[in-house]
Amino acid sequence: MIGTGVYTSLGLQAVGINSVFALVMIWITGGLVALSGALVYGELAARIPRSGGEYIFLSKIFHPAFGFLSGFISMTIGFAAPLAIAAIALGTYAGNIIPVQPMITAVTFIIFLTILNSSSFRTGANFNFVTTILNIILILSLCIAGFIKGHHDGFNLTFTRSDFRQVFSAPFAVSLVYVSFAYSGWNSAAYITHQVKNPVKNLPAIFITGTLIVMTLYTLLNFVFLYTVPVNELSGKVDIAFLAARNIFGNEGGIFVAVLISVGLIASINSLLILGPRVTQAIAEDYPLLGFLGKENKNGSPFYATIVLTIISLVLIWTSTFEQIMTLIGFTLSIFTITSVAGLFSLRYKARNNCENIYKTPGYPFVPVFFILIEGCMMIYVFTNRPVQSLVGIGIALTGLIIWFLFFKTAVKKSNE
């Protein structure tokens, strides 16, 4: 979970919101939404313990066509878009250190990490573990140093009517898309269920613990950004953590932190290159026409799925802006997380006469309703304010539906066996 969004999103939020209180509330609200989703996904994974995430959930609960739709999004932009965003952010931060164009840096690291993960799954996983630990240490260090340094001269945390009005504004709802992207990953364990020991027992704990930790870190870190850098200086910027680090540690310290953040962003790219191909692999197992995407090379890596993911991410880097990609992916993925959470009501109804000894969502039905309402309102606001990106996302999803009816409707699917 810890990666690109927390180091980049605040600048986009500050374009439409200038209240410190409202900006912090975006991160708290996004965290509560992610936690609600994690609570529900814990039960979904316990009831349907198979790798594939939303693809498996929606196929089993509703219809294979809907599951394929989710899988098609995952194969095309679901992982490629966040991968492109992480690479663009990496290029931007690295530009503070080395005189290389951000696009060149972005492309170079995507290709390098593609080769790394195609060579060895264990190497890629170990690399990811180490860089994630560095990420957590960096965030805690920035928070502690920021509070010790003290706030900038214009810092002002107020709770006036104007502050609360911004919480209920359209920019706040649109900003939740950026925060939703930052929290994306709270559901990632569902994509690799087959590699989790005793998933029925352990997945709920993984979802909930991970989300709570990240929610706390994200809220503290973004408060420190606002505490140390004026909102107007953050507005529209991508490398906000560099700006904060420069104010806290000075120019040299800012460059050092930019190096550490770059390492963290490399970890984000690596995570997506681990998870994305595994989702495609799960889909390929059910659809023989896509079987080649599920084939592993001698190193245990789904090679062709990894290559497809890499190619699409490179195309996005060269054809779209940071904000466009983030809005597109935030809106589109919300369609499938909302319907997956809603699917819990169907599963509960079908199992109403059973006494399963499995994890059940605390606060049911209020927790899933909260998730659906907040995510649904966010999507409405995004569609109103960013219709082009929203329609592109819907168009890609409908393309997947057409492909399913043309090529896969009569295919033999293991999910129906």
C-alpha positions, 0 to 999 in steps of 0.5 A: 500500500505504501507508495506513490500516492502519499508522496504525490496526491496532496498537491492535486488536492490543494488545487481546489482546497485551501483548508488544512482541516479539510485536507487532513479530513480527506486522508482520514475519510479515505482511510476509513473507506479503505478500512471499511473495504478491508473489513468486507474483503476479509469476509469475501476472501474467507468465503471465496479463498482463491486468488484473483481479487475482484475477478473471482469475487464478481464471477462467483457472486454475480456472473462470469461476464462481470468477473471478466469485465473486472479482470479485463480492467485489471489486465489493461489499466488496473495495474498498468495505470498505477504503474505508470503513475509510480514511474512518472512520480519516480522520474519527477523525484529523481529529477531533483537528484540527477539531470535526466528527463523524468520520462527517461527515468520512468521508462528505464526503471519499468524495463529494469524491474520487468527483467528483475521480476521475470528472472526471479519471483523470490528476488522481486519479493525480497526487494519489495520487503526491504524497500517497504521497510525503508518506506516506513522508516522514512515516513516516521522520520519525516513525521518526527523531524517535521514536528521537531522543526515546527510549523511554517509561519503561515500555518493555521489549523482552524475549524470554521464554517468555511473549513467544514464547507470545503469538506462537503464540496465537489473538490473534496469528493474529487480529491477522494479519488487521489486519496483512494489511489494512495490507499489502493493496495488494501485489497492486494492480498486477495490477488495472491490468496494461493500464496498466503498460508491458511488464507481463510484465517490470515487474510482478514488479519492482513487486510485490517492490520495493514490498512490501520497501519497505513491510515495512521502513517498517511494521516500523520505524514500529510499533516506534516506536509501541511505543517511545514509547507504553505498550502499555496506552495504545494498546490499542483506539485507532484514532489510534495515530499521533497518540498517538505523535506527541504523545509525541514532538513535544508537543501542537502537533506531534501535531496537525501529524502528525495533519494529515499522516496525514489527507492520507495517509488521503485518498490511501488513499481515492483509491487505492481509488477508482482501482483498484476501478472498474477491477476492476469494469470488467474483469469487465464486459468479460466479462459483457454484463449488467454492461456498463454498469459498464464504460462510461467517461465522457468523462474516461475514468473508469468512472463507474457502477462508481465510483458503485456503489463509493461507495454500498456504502462509505457503507452500510458506514460507517453500519452497521458498526464499524471492527473488524467491517469490518476482520475481514470484509474480511481473512477474505473476501479471504484466500479468493481470495488463497490460491486464486490463489497455489495456482493457480500449481501448476496453471499450472506443471504445465500448462506443465511441458514448455515453456521459457518465458523469463519471471519465475519465483517464487524458492524455489518451491514453498516460498514459495507453500506458506508463504503458503498455510499462514500465511494458512490458519491465520489464517483458521481462527483468525479463523473460530473467534474471529470467526464472525459476520464470517466467516460474513457474508463466506462468505455474500456469496461464496455469494450471488455464486455463486448470481447467477452460476448464475442470470444468467451461466452461459450468458453469452458470456464473452471469457475463454473465447474 
